[in-house]
Amino acid sequence: MLWPMLAIVLGFLGVAVLAVLAVRVFLEVRRLSAQVALASRRITQASGDLERAAADLAQAGQGLRP
């Protein structure tokens, strides 16, 4: 009777450990996705800035053509 009870307790503890690890992974994935979204917004903003700067440079360069 001791061995079946021990097996049940160990199985429950194993599932509990897996549940805790799953929650930790879920929280880290949420944090990572927030960072990816922030980086994406920054890249989009930098791309727009670069496009505007290139347009200004092209307009300035047209006045220098002979």
PyMOL commands that set and color helices and strands:
alter all, ss='L'
color gray80, all
select helices_A, chain A and resi 2-62
alter helices_A, ss='H'
color red, helices_A
deselect
rebuild
show_as cartoon
